[in-house]
Amino acid sequence: MEELEKTNLFTRFKSFVKESKRVFRITKKPNMKEFKVIVKVTSIGIAIIGILGFLIQMTWILIKK
């Protein structure tokens, strides 16, 4: 039973390494224009989440009073 578990774990690990290598082969480093777009979109997303959290917190504080 223990031997089967070790083999299964090793097989899963080997599969993970194989998939990881495939992902690294097909990915590429973004150029500066792509990087700037990614930074802008991420910043806008973080700001929206922060504003929503702030509004929910303020609403909750006003409701509790």
Secondary structure, DSSP 4 states (H G I P E B T S, - for coil): -HHHHHHHHHHHHHHHHHHHHHHHHH-----HHHHHHHHHHHHHHHHHHHHHHHHHHHHHHHHH-
